[in-house]
Amino acid sequence: MKTAVIKTGGKQYVVSDGQTVRIEKLLAKPGDTVKLDTLLVADGDSVTIGQPTVSSAVTAKVISHGADEKVSVVKFKSKVRYRRNRGHRQQFTAVTIEKI
């Protein structure tokens, strides 16, 4: 079974064929095919490590875009009546790995 380490959005992910992964938002429409930077490819006992990337890129199909659950960021200082509440929803793109 082939596995690969890809890098996108400042993060690294371990992926395999057919897997669906949520990555940082990409500028691609649902249904488009994108190539992702591949750092490492492992197929059984053979391992290919990139210098810095492997020439054969991982291709993925964009499924959808969305936003994660809301995260509440609260700042509070006691005795001075200082309170701040701010929410954040991180954008993501769901992709399915087609070929390694």
N, C-alpha and C positions, 0 to 999 in steps of 0.2 A: 504494500500500500504506500503510495507516494504521499509525502508530507513536505510542506515548505514553510519557511519563515518569510513573511512579507512585511514591508515597512510602508506605512501611510499615515499621514496626519500626526507625525511625531511619535507614533506608537508601533510596536511590533506584534504580529499575530502569528500563531502556529495554525496552519490550515491544511486541509486535505480535500480531495476531489469530492464535489457534491455538497460540501458544507456551506451553510448560510452564516454569514458573519455581519455584525453591525460595526461599521467603521466610521471615522470622521466624515462629515458631509463632503461629497464630491460634486463637481459641476458637470453632471451627466444626467440625462433623462432616463426614467425607467424604461428598461428594454435595451439600453445601450450596452455595449461590451467595452470594458476598460482593461488596460494592462497595469499591473501593480509591480512595484520594485520588489525583486526577489533577492533575499540575502543568502538563503540556504535551501538546497533541495536534497531530500533523503528518500531513497528508494531501496528498501531492504537494507543490505549491507553497504551499498555505495552512497557516499555523501559528497555533494558538490558545494563548496563554500565559495561565495563570490568575493571579488577583489575590487570594489566593495559590493557589486551586485553580480548575479548570475545572468548570463546573456539571454537565456530562455526565460521570458517573463511569465508570471501567472496571469491567466485571463479570467475575468469575472464578469458576470452579468448583473446589472443594476436591477434590483427588484422594486425598491421603494425608498422614499425619504420620510423622515419623521423626527419627532422630538422625544427625548427620554422623560421620565417622571420629573416633576418639579423638585428642586432642591432649595430649601430655605436657608438663607445666610443671615444670621442674627448677630448684631453687635449690641453689647450692653455694658454700661458702666454703672456700678452701684453708687448711690448717694448723690448723683448729679443729674438725674432724670434724663439720661441719654440712652435712647433706644433706636435702633435702625433694623428694619426687616426688609430683605431683598430676596426675590426669587429668581431662579435660573433654570431653563430647560435646554439641555445640550442637544444640538442638531446631529442627526446621524443619517447614514445611507446603508441600507441592507443590501448586501451582494451575495450571490451564490457563486462559489468557485467552480468554474467549468473545466479548466485544463491546467495541469501543472507541467 
